[in-house]
Amino acid sequence: MNPQGGTPRGGPGALLVGLSLYTVMTAWLLRLPCRVPGRGTAESLPALCATEVAPGEPTGAGGFFTGGPAGDQPALVGMISTVLGWLADRVPALLGADADRGASAGLSVLLLAAAWIGTVAAVSALSGRRGADAFVLALAPVAVLVGFGTWDLLAVLLMVLTLLLHVRGSPVPAGIVLGLAASVALFPLVVLLAVLLLAVRYRQFRDVALVLAGTALTWALVNGPFLLSAGERWARQFSTPWAEPVAGSSPWGVWARVEQARTGAAPDPAGGEQYVLLALVLGFVAVLVLTLLTRQEPSVVQIAFLLLAVLVLAGPGYSPVHALWLAPLVVLSRRNWLEFAAWQLVEVLWWATLVLPAPAWPMLPGLGPIGWDVQDLLAAVRVLLLALLVVAVAVDVLRGGRARRIGLSESG
């Protein structure tokens, strides 16, 4: 206890770390059957055991600048995985033990666990005195389901740190961190676009220039060697998701199934591809108009959420990993536990339909005549929920109430 009789200063922070570690442990226990020899879980439930964080072949520093040991990872991820592979190979030898290929994956998961704790801490800092927001995020089910099997979590951390640094008036460090984030995935660049929209609103371009300069310089330093030595392989890291046909999980796939139920015609998987770019442009223009015309001062967090949601809703797919990207921004932008819980519940059910065999999901009463199963219904519900969150945040931007509390104390 402190002298005034309050709670210990480290109490909330320690509890946040504990809850974050609980989420990490829950994710580890969920995939425990995947590590039992002879059980065959990886074959029977491949979606459960799938991971991008796999043991790599240590190759010294050869893959440091060229996409990791296998040359198939984003630049920053390749650097990290090369170092982790080197450590997994060398440290056991120094200790007189045999190197275990799984040690590289174990070190990667530990790094991602630290990234999750850092993400929760950054959200806590952005929440001001609304510390409960960070507690809600710390237990987010989507982190349990997909957070520790993909390097996207590292970029999520860097994206939230960029927002925190920008809100606190540090544009150069924000740009440096954003450059690192963009070296893992391109989604964090919505922060740069959000800063640009706010600069246009206030006609103050100094901050956006500093953020852009820091981002460009950092990104060039990290990606330059990979881009020059293997440009085609580097480009594949970012072009592949947008080069694929629209998936059934995307709003385009949901709309195709709605049209099928209405007309009886077989859905065309490629039917929405021609509208992806148009939808992106219209969505970005809508956010720009909202940013410029609202009388209240919008928050960069809210604008970043709207832009990221437009990318997801207009894009060719809406996977559970996208929900991981959106989770901290939803928590900060809406600050409504019931909405967040409902959204996360639908994401859990959707993930379950991807993991469990199809016979485990029977046809629901009333869906038979339209030919939908549970997965089709959940795909429509999750798209609808995200669209409703976008509308709700847009209304909040117009009202301005929640924007004034992001990154500030409740009294501010």
Helices and strands as residue ranges (DSSP letters): H 11-30, G 32-35, H 41-44, H 46-49, H 75-94, H 102-126, H 132-138, H 141-142, I 143-147, H 152-167, H 171-182, H 189-202, H 206-229, H 231-243, H 251-263, G 273-275, H 276-293, H 300-314, H 320-334, H 337-355, G 358-360, G 368-370, H 374-399, G 403-405
